[in-house]
Amino acid sequence: MSEVVKLRKGLNIKLKGSAEKVLEKLPTPATVALKPTDFQGLTPKLSVKADAEVKAGDALFYDKYHPEIVFTAPVGGKVVSINRGERRKILEVVIETSEKAGSVEFKKADPSTLSSEEVKEQILKSGLWSFIKKRPYGIIALPDEQPKAIYISTFDTAPLAPDFNFIVDGNMDTFQTGVNALAKLTEGKVILGVNADSTFTGVKNVEINTFEGPHPAGNVGIQIANTKPLNKGEVVWTINFQDVLFIGRLFKTGKVDFTKIFALTGSEVAAPKYYQTVLGAPVASLTEGKLIDAGYKQRIISGNVLTGTKVKKQCYIGFYDSQVTVIPEGDEYELFGWADPGFGKFSATKTFFGKLFPKKEYTLNANLHGGERAFVLSGQYEKLVPMDIMPVYLLKAILVNDIDKMEQLGIYEVVEEDLALCEYACTSKIEVQKILREGINTMIKELG
């Protein structure tokens, strides 16, 4: 029987520009790219050189410290460039796509009939292991670990997030195959987080928990904390909903298929809707000719407005992202902005008169409206995080590098997305997510 968890803490930010439930298939882009910088804690080593011909599923690079974890080409073609940054850090491996290149052949089988080692080997060789993350730390899982469970959230409550019920339509059998494969990787259970109107309640071989409440109810970390909190020494794995489809296709067809559905959203998009393309596609392939003709700067975000990354049109979509959001940059001077009663503004603390219109959708920009200031105890954060932790004290423990306090205050339970609302609402303009990641990296370095 499904457990129903009602969450009261959190905040829904109602933005203009949600995607209409219309799907358009885009042609294969001329180039795609895999970016090692998308993977926290990864030290990449190249498997290919520039001008190499690759098939879809061929290894492009691997983890220096765990060489069994490889990252494979989303499409076949030619490696046209390997872009580097400071100290020759690998930033991108760019492939010029070719339909003639083909795909690597893997084993086609029902994962329910395979051993756990056979399933694990197939997922590793195909490069799909990179989609499986672990808690604590939110980094790629290690194959030799034994997770107590594998969690999948089947809904997203972030601003303008895509509708997973719409995306999975017609692909539930593939999702089930992916779940069956994941079930082989744990002695525990595969646990689905669903909401009230979910189409995933019929999935078999899983435990289902139902969540009600505002964002971040859809975050897998929040779902873990409110059902089976993570204790020191325990490990759970997580995977995004669409990435389960990649695993399902692998076992159903014997080939990697990185086709993915993205939501193009935001107030600056002329007609927000869903687009089907390939993982690692250029941002321009989604946005070109689809934005309104504005007389001001626009910010393109790979991901959602809370946790996404600011990108340019010539960049490539993030590895784990399933939406691209476009909002006003907000770098114009606002005359007497402090005196504006705010009928058209949204406030987490209900400061503006916009609170009188609870159903109103807002056009918000990226303006911070001030700089960083004293980090004081205000009680804001606790209202936005439906977990049994004290976010401000945790962040201060990180700032002073107190490892014992970090452990006691719950650093094992959170990653950036779980505290993203705190950064949005913070009157002190603190870079909450950056500080948290620095703390997590410290824990990894000190404790492993």
C-alpha positions as CSV (number, residue, x, y, z in Angstrom):
1,M,0.0,0.0,0.0
2,S,1.3,3.4,-0.9
3,E,2.4,5.7,2.0
4,V,1.1,9.2,1.7
5,V,3.4,11.9,2.9
6,K,2.0,15.4,3.3
7,L,4.6,18.2,3.3
8,R,3.8,21.7,4.4
9,K,7.1,23.4,4.2
10,G,8.3,24.7,0.8
11,L,7.3,27.2,-1.8
12,N,5.7,27.1,-5.3
13,I,7.1,29.8,-7.6
14,K,4.5,30.5,-10.3
15,L,6.2,31.6,-13.4
16,K,4.8,32.4,-16.8
17,G,5.9,30.1,-19.7
18,S,4.9,26.5,-18.8
19,A,5.2,24.1,-21.6
20,E,2.1,23.2,-23.6
21,K,1.6,19.4,-23.9
22,V,2.6,19.4,-27.5
23,L,5.6,17.3,-28.7
24,E,7.8,18.2,-31.7
25,K,10.6,15.9,-32.9
26,L,13.7,17.8,-33.9
27,P,16.2,16.6,-36.5
28,T,19.4,15.2,-35.3
29,P,21.7,18.1,-34.5
30,A,24.9,18.6,-36.5
31,T,27.0,18.3,-33.4
32,V,26.5,17.0,-29.8
33,A,28.8,17.2,-26.9
34,L,29.5,15.3,-23.6
35,K,30.9,17.6,-20.9
36,P,33.0,16.1,-18.0
37,T,32.2,19.2,-16.0
38,D,28.6,18.0,-15.7
39,F,29.8,15.2,-13.3
40,Q,30.7,16.2,-9.8
41,G,34.0,14.8,-8.5
42,L,35.0,13.3,-11.8
43,T,38.6,13.2,-13.0
44,P,38.2,12.3,-16.7
45,K,40.7,10.4,-18.9
46,L,40.2,10.4,-22.6
47,S,39.4,7.2,-24.5
48,V,39.5,8.9,-28.0
49,K,41.5,11.5,-29.9
50,A,40.3,14.2,-32.1
51,D,39.2,13.0,-35.6
52,A,38.4,9.6,-34.3
53,E,35.3,7.9,-35.7
54,V,32.9,6.6,-33.1
55,K,29.6,4.7,-32.9
56,A,26.8,5.5,-30.5
57,G,27.9,3.7,-27.3
58,D,31.6,3.9,-27.9
59,A,33.6,5.2,-24.8
60,L,34.7,8.9,-25.0
61,F,36.3,9.1,-21.6
62,Y,36.3,7.3,-18.2
63,D,36.8,8.0,-14.5
64,K,40.6,8.0,-13.7
65,Y,40.0,6.5,-10.3
66,H,37.2,4.1,-11.4
67,P,38.0,3.1,-15.0
68,E,35.1,0.8,-15.2
69,I,32.8,3.9,-15.2
70,V,32.9,5.0,-18.8
71,F,31.0,7.8,-20.6
72,T,29.9,6.9,-24.1
73,A,28.9,8.8,-27.3
74,P,25.2,9.7,-27.5
75,V,25.4,9.4,-31.3
76,G,27.8,8.1,-33.9
77,G,30.0,10.3,-35.9
78,K,33.4,12.0,-35.8
79,V,35.1,13.5,-32.8
80,V,35.7,17.0,-34.2
81,S,37.1,18.7,-31.1
82,I,38.2,18.2,-27.5
83,N,37.8,21.5,-25.9
84,R,40.0,22.3,-22.9
85,G,40.2,25.0,-20.2
86,E,42.8,26.0,-17.6
87,R,45.5,23.4,-16.9
88,R,44.2,21.5,-19.9
89,K,41.0,20.6,-18.1
90,I,38.7,18.8,-20.4
91,L,35.5,20.8,-20.9
92,E,33.8,19.2,-23.9
93,V,34.1,16.3,-26.3
94,V,32.3,17.4,-29.4
95,I,31.0,14.9,-32.0
96,E,29.9,15.7,-35.6
97,T,26.9,13.4,-36.0
98,S,26.6,10.9,-38.8
99,E,23.6,8.6,-39.4
100,K,25.9,6.1,-41.1
101,A,28.1,5.6,-38.1
102,G,25.8,3.1,-36.4
103,S,25.7,1.9,-32.9
104,V,27.6,-0.6,-30.7
105,E,25.7,-3.8,-30.2
106,F,25.0,-4.9,-26.6
107,K,23.1,-7.8,-25.2
108,K,19.3,-7.8,-25.9
109,A,17.6,-9.5,-23.0
110,D,14.9,-9.3,-20.3
111,P,16.9,-8.0,-17.2
112,S,14.6,-10.1,-15.0
113,T,16.2,-13.3,-16.4
114,L,19.8,-12.0,-15.9
115,S,22.0,-12.1,-12.9
116,S,22.8,-8.9,-11.0
117,E,26.4,-9.0,-12.3
118,E,25.2,-9.4,-16.0
119,V,22.9,-6.4,-15.6
120,K,25.7,-4.3,-13.9
121,E,28.2,-5.2,-16.6
122,Q,25.9,-4.2,-19.4
123,I,25.0,-0.9,-17.8
124,L,28.7,-0.1,-17.2
125,K,29.9,-1.0,-20.7
126,S,27.1,1.0,-22.3
127,G,27.9,4.2,-20.3
128,L,24.6,4.3,-18.6
129,W,26.1,3.9,-15.2
130,S,26.8,7.6,-15.2
131,F,23.1,8.3,-14.7
132,I,23.1,6.5,-11.4
133,K,24.0,8.8,-8.5
134,K,24.5,8.1,-4.8
135,R,23.5,9.7,-1.6
136,P,25.3,11.0,0.4
137,Y,27.1,13.5,-1.8
138,G,25.1,13.4,-5.1
139,I,27.9,12.0,-7.1
140,I,28.1,9.0,-9.5
141,A,27.5,5.7,-7.7
142,L,30.3,3.2,-7.3
143,P,29.6,-0.2,-8.8
144,D,31.1,-2.1,-5.8
145,E,28.8,-0.4,-3.3
146,Q,25.6,-2.0,-2.0
147,P,22.8,0.5,-1.8
148,K,20.0,-0.1,0.7
149,A,17.5,1.1,-1.9
150,I,17.2,2.9,-5.3
151,Y,15.0,6.0,-5.4
152,I,13.2,7.5,-8.5
153,S,11.1,10.6,-8.3
154,T,8.4,10.5,-11.0
155,F,7.3,14.1,-10.7
156,D,9.0,17.5,-10.5
157,T,7.8,20.4,-8.5
158,A,10.4,23.0,-9.6
159,P,9.3,26.1,-11.5
160,L,8.0,25.3,-15.0
161,A,9.2,21.7,-14.6
162,P,8.2,19.2,-17.4
163,D,5.2,16.9,-16.9
164,F,6.6,13.3,-16.5
165,N,3.1,11.8,-17.1
166,F,3.1,13.4,-20.5
167,I,6.7,12.4,-21.3
168,V,6.2,8.7,-20.4
169,D,3.0,8.4,-22.4
170,G,3.5,5.3,-24.6
171,N,6.7,4.3,-23.0
172,M,5.6,2.7,-19.7
173,D,6.7,-0.7,-20.9
174,T,10.2,0.6,-21.5
175,F,10.2,2.3,-18.0
176,Q,9.2,-1.0,-16.4
177,T,12.1,-2.8,-18.1
178,G,14.5,-0.1,-16.8
179,V,13.0,-0.6,-13.3
180,N,13.5,-4.4,-13.5
181,A,17.1,-3.8,-14.4
182,L,17.7,-1.5,-11.5
183,A,16.0,-3.9,-9.1
184,K,18.9,-6.3,-9.9
185,L,21.4,-3.8,-8.5
186,T,20.1,-3.7,-4.9
187,E,19.2,-6.1,-2.2
188,G,16.7,-3.5,-1.1
189,K,13.8,-2.1,-3.1
190,V,13.4,0.3,-6.0
191,I,11.2,3.1,-4.5
192,L,9.1,5.4,-6.6
193,G,8.0,8.8,-5.4
194,V,4.7,9.8,-7.0
195,N,2.1,12.5,-6.7
196,A,-1.7,12.4,-6.6
197,D,-2.4,12.3,-10.3
198,S,0.5,10.0,-11.3
199,T,0.4,7.5,-14.1
200,F,3.2,5.5,-12.5
201,T,1.1,3.8,-9.8
202,G,0.8,0.7,-11.9
203,V,4.6,0.1,-12.1
204,K,5.5,-3.3,-10.7
205,N,8.5,-4.6,-8.7
206,V,8.7,-1.3,-6.7
207,E,7.6,0.3,-3.5
208,I,5.5,3.5,-4.0
209,N,5.3,6.5,-1.8
210,T,2.9,9.4,-2.6
211,F,3.8,13.0,-1.8
212,E,1.7,16.0,-1.4
213,G,2.9,19.6,-0.9
214,P,4.8,22.5,-2.5
215,H,8.3,22.4,-4.0
216,P,10.7,20.7,-3.2
217,A,8.3,17.8,-2.7
218,G,9.4,16.4,-6.1
219,N,13.1,16.3,-5.1
220,V,14.3,12.7,-4.5
221,G,16.4,13.9,-1.5
222,I,13.2,15.3,0.2
223,Q,11.4,12.0,-0.5
224,I,14.3,10.0,1.1
225,A,14.4,12.2,4.2
226,N,10.7,11.9,4.8
227,T,10.4,8.1,4.3
228,K,13.7,6.4,5.2
229,P,16.2,9.0,6.3
230,L,19.9,8.3,5.5
231,N,22.1,7.4,8.4
232,K,25.9,7.7,8.5
233,G,27.5,4.8,6.7
234,E,24.4,4.0,4.6
235,V,24.2,4.5,0.8
236,V,21.2,4.9,-1.4
237,W,21.2,5.4,-5.2
238,T,19.0,7.7,-7.2
239,I,18.3,8.1,-10.9
240,N,16.2,10.6,-12.9
241,F,13.0,9.4,-14.5
242,Q,14.0,9.8,-18.2
243,D,17.4,8.0,-17.5
244,V,15.4,4.9,-16.5
245,L,14.1,4.9,-20.1
246,F,17.6,4.8,-21.4
247,I,18.3,1.7,-19.4
248,G,15.0,0.1,-20.5
249,R,15.8,0.8,-24.2
250,L,19.3,-0.8,-23.8
251,F,17.9,-4.1,-22.6
252,K,14.9,-4.1,-25.0
253,T,16.9,-3.2,-28.2
254,G,20.5,-4.1,-27.4
255,K,21.6,-0.6,-28.3
256,V,22.0,2.8,-26.6
257,D,19.3,5.3,-27.5
258,F,19.9,8.7,-25.9
259,T,16.8,10.3,-27.4
260,K,15.3,12.6,-24.7
261,I,12.4,14.9,-24.4
262,F,13.1,18.5,-23.2
263,A,10.6,21.2,-22.1
264,L,11.4,24.6,-23.5
265,T,9.9,27.0,-21.0
266,G,9.9,30.5,-19.7
267,S,8.3,33.9,-20.3
268,E,10.8,34.7,-23.1
269,V,9.7,31.7,-25.2
270,A,7.1,32.5,-27.9
271,A,5.4,29.1,-27.7
272,P,6.6,26.9,-24.8
273,K,6.3,23.2,-25.5
274,Y,8.2,19.9,-25.6
275,Y,10.9,18.9,-28.0
276,Q,12.4,15.5,-28.7
277,T,16.1,15.5,-29.5
278,V,19.3,13.7,-28.3
279,L,21.2,14.0,-25.1
280,G,24.0,16.6,-25.4
281,A,22.3,18.7,-28.1
282,P,23.2,22.3,-28.7
283,V,21.1,24.8,-26.8
284,A,20.5,26.6,-30.1
285,S,18.8,23.6,-31.6
286,L,16.0,24.2,-29.0
287,T,15.9,27.9,-28.8
288,E,16.8,29.3,-32.3
289,G,13.8,31.1,-33.7
290,K,11.6,30.2,-30.7
291,L,12.2,33.2,-28.4
292,I,10.2,36.4,-28.4
293,D,11.8,39.4,-30.0
294,A,12.6,41.4,-26.9
295,G,14.3,44.7,-26.6
296,Y,16.4,43.6,-23.5
297,K,18.8,40.8,-22.7
298,Q,17.5,37.3,-22.1
299,R,19.0,34.6,-19.9
300,I,19.1,31.0,-21.1
301,I,19.2,28.4,-18.4
302,S,20.0,24.7,-18.9
303,G,17.7,23.3,-16.3
304,N,15.2,25.1,-14.1
305,V,15.5,28.6,-12.6
306,L,16.6,27.4,-9.2
307,T,19.3,24.9,-10.0
308,G,20.0,25.3,-13.7
309,T,23.2,26.7,-15.3
310,K,23.4,29.9,-17.3
311,V,24.4,29.1,-20.9
312,K,24.8,30.7,-24.3
313,K,23.2,29.5,-27.5
314,Q,26.4,27.9,-28.7
315,C,26.7,25.8,-25.5
316,Y,25.3,22.3,-25.1
317,I,22.4,21.2,-22.8
318,G,23.5,19.7,-19.4
319,F,23.8,16.0,-19.1
320,Y,21.1,15.6,-16.4
321,D,18.8,18.4,-17.5
322,S,15.4,17.8,-19.0
323,Q,14.4,21.4,-19.6
324,V,15.7,24.7,-20.9
325,T,14.3,27.9,-19.4
326,V,14.5,31.4,-20.8
327,I,13.8,34.5,-18.6
328,P,14.7,38.2,-18.8
329,E,18.2,39.0,-17.6
330,G,17.0,41.9,-15.5
331,D,20.1,44.1,-15.8
332,E,18.1,47.2,-16.5
333,Y,18.0,50.0,-13.9
334,E,14.6,50.0,-12.1
335,L,13.8,53.6,-11.3
336,F,12.3,53.9,-7.8
337,G,12.1,50.2,-7.6
338,W,12.2,50.3,-3.8
339,A,8.9,52.3,-3.8
340,D,7.0,50.0,-6.1
341,P,4.1,48.4,-4.3
342,G,4.7,45.2,-6.3
343,F,1.4,44.3,-7.7
344,G,3.3,42.4,-10.5
345,K,6.0,41.0,-8.3
346,F,6.3,37.7,-6.5
347,S,7.8,37.5,-3.0
348,A,8.6,34.4,-0.9
349,T,7.9,36.5,2.3
350,K,4.7,38.1,1.0
351,T,6.3,41.6,1.0
352,F,4.6,42.8,-2.2
353,F,0.9,43.3,-2.9
354,G,1.2,40.5,-5.5
355,K,0.3,38.2,-2.6
356,L,-3.3,39.4,-3.1
357,F,-3.3,37.3,-6.4
358,P,-2.3,33.8,-5.4
359,K,-3.0,32.3,-8.8
360,K,-1.2,34.9,-10.8
361,E,1.8,33.8,-12.9
362,Y,4.8,36.1,-12.8
363,T,7.5,37.2,-15.2
364,L,10.6,37.2,-13.0
365,N,14.2,38.0,-14.0
366,A,17.6,37.2,-12.7
367,N,18.2,40.4,-10.8
368,L,19.5,39.9,-7.3
369,H,18.2,43.3,-6.1
370,G,21.2,43.8,-3.8
371,G,24.5,42.2,-2.9
372,E,25.7,39.8,-0.3
373,R,25.4,41.0,3.3
374,A,25.6,39.7,6.8
375,F,24.4,36.1,7.2
376,V,22.0,36.2,10.0
377,L,19.5,33.9,11.6
378,S,16.1,34.8,10.2
379,G,14.1,31.6,10.2
380,Q,13.6,31.9,6.5
381,Y,15.4,28.7,5.5
382,E,13.5,26.4,7.9
383,K,10.2,27.3,6.3
384,L,11.4,26.1,2.9
385,V,13.1,22.8,3.7
386,P,10.8,20.0,4.7
387,M,13.6,18.0,6.4
388,D,14.7,17.5,9.9
389,I,17.8,19.7,9.6
390,M,18.9,23.3,10.4
391,P,20.1,24.7,7.1
392,V,21.7,27.9,8.5
393,Y,23.7,26.1,11.1
394,L,24.8,23.5,8.5
395,L,26.0,26.2,6.1
396,K,27.9,28.0,8.9
397,A,29.6,24.7,9.9
398,I,30.7,24.4,6.3
399,L,32.0,28.0,6.2
400,V,34.2,27.3,9.3
401,N,35.2,23.8,8.0
402,D,33.8,22.0,11.1
403,I,33.5,18.4,9.8
404,D,31.9,17.0,13.1
405,K,29.2,19.7,13.0
406,M,28.6,19.1,9.3
407,E,27.9,15.4,10.1
408,Q,25.7,16.2,13.1
409,L,23.7,18.8,11.1
410,G,22.8,16.5,8.2
411,I,25.2,17.1,5.3
412,Y,24.8,13.4,4.3
413,E,21.1,14.1,3.5
414,V,21.3,17.1,1.2
415,V,22.6,18.2,-2.2
416,E,22.3,21.5,-3.9
417,E,18.7,21.1,-5.2
418,D,17.4,20.5,-1.7
419,L,18.4,23.9,-0.5
420,A,17.9,25.8,-3.7
421,L,14.8,27.6,-2.4
422,C,16.9,28.9,0.5
423,E,19.2,30.7,-2.0
424,Y,16.2,32.1,-3.9
425,A,14.5,33.5,-0.8
426,C,17.7,34.6,1.1
427,T,17.6,38.2,2.1
428,S,21.4,38.0,2.7
429,K,22.0,36.9,-0.9
430,I,24.1,33.9,0.2
431,E,25.3,31.5,-2.5
432,V,23.8,28.5,-0.6
433,Q,24.3,25.9,-3.3
434,K,27.9,26.8,-3.9
435,I,28.7,26.7,-0.2
436,L,26.9,23.3,0.2
437,R,28.9,21.7,-2.6
438,E,32.1,23.0,-1.1
439,G,31.1,21.3,2.1
440,I,30.3,18.1,0.3
441,N,33.6,18.1,-1.5
442,T,35.3,18.6,1.9
443,M,33.5,15.5,3.3
444,I,34.5,13.4,0.3
445,K,38.2,14.5,0.6
446,E,38.3,13.9,4.3
447,L,36.1,10.8,4.7
448,G,35.7,9.4,1.2
